[in-house]
């Protein structure tokens, strides 16, 4: 029975193409594969002889680059046990046997919203450990050195599996990730166009900033931006609005000096969400870091109509701040193609622009990423 006729991401028509050894529906517009997945997914807990845990670093969105348990969606007419072992084999190169059911959790999905995740303990593992489908890296971690896991359902499944291990709850608590260096895209005007073109060009951070729109319209836009960033593995940050950030499941919020303090924002935000703060001096930058900000914006570097009431702080102050704080620094204000290299030379980790990214998103993202990745 045909389950879908149109792509759930862009609305394009579907056509049969060979994918993963079988005929599947593929969108003729955006190329997304419409896997005929039922909602359940699986997660495998595999431990080594010393109790180390096998994890997979994701090579595909969502949560691109993050670590998780081996696992994935079931295929049609596949049992959870068979699907778990298949995913383990495809992602890690290892085969094994189901030892026991750990737990069934509810996870989040950008496609299905909620998804059942069935966790199994897998034993008698053999084979050559190597990354496979959707895996950039596979390795064993000591329980005291576990990275933050991409999915809360995986965190809870692993915590149950290793409940007898001391300190495991702390090791598995949700962790915030640092913002990646490079282009920090602030959307304006046609938010969807700017985000789409920027992410396709390699942007890994998008901030949604809108000052003149009703909350309902803003939420609709934020949800569309969330889908774009999920698909490309970029972070989505929302300017000012904590409620909007939580409703669209953004990765964090960005606050100004007159907005809610960092400590108060932490009280209502999920623990893994990022909090960034705009700063305009060395003292404000130091205070934001002390208060627990995950990153800071520093500027305006040059004069800009976006912050017409702020006096430019200049390159030297930006350089001093970048060298003084340990958290990522985002330079902003009057930055354009003509002064990119000067600002990048201050040692900041990211460059943010509004007008330049709006005018030519792809070119500017590529230029910024190249500058900030060069030795």
Secondary structure, DSSP 8 states (H G I E B T S, - for coil): ----SB-TTT--BEEEEEETTEEEEEETTT--EE----S-EEEEE-B-TTS-EEEEEESSSSSTT-EE-EEEE--TT--HHHHHHHHHHHHHSEEEEEEEEEEEEEEEETTTEEEEEEEEEEEEEEE-----TTEEEEEEE-GGG---BS-HHHHHHHHHHTTTSTTHHHHTS-------SEEEEEE-SSHHHHHHHHHHTT--EEEE--SSS-HHHHHHHHHHHHHHHHHHT-EEEEES-HHHHHHTT-SEEEE-TTS--HHHHHHHS-TT-EEEEEE-SHHHHHHHHHHT-SEEEEE-SS--GGGTTS---HHHHHHHHHHH-SSEEEEESS--TTTHHHHHTTT-SEEEESHHHHH-HHHHHHHHHHHHH--
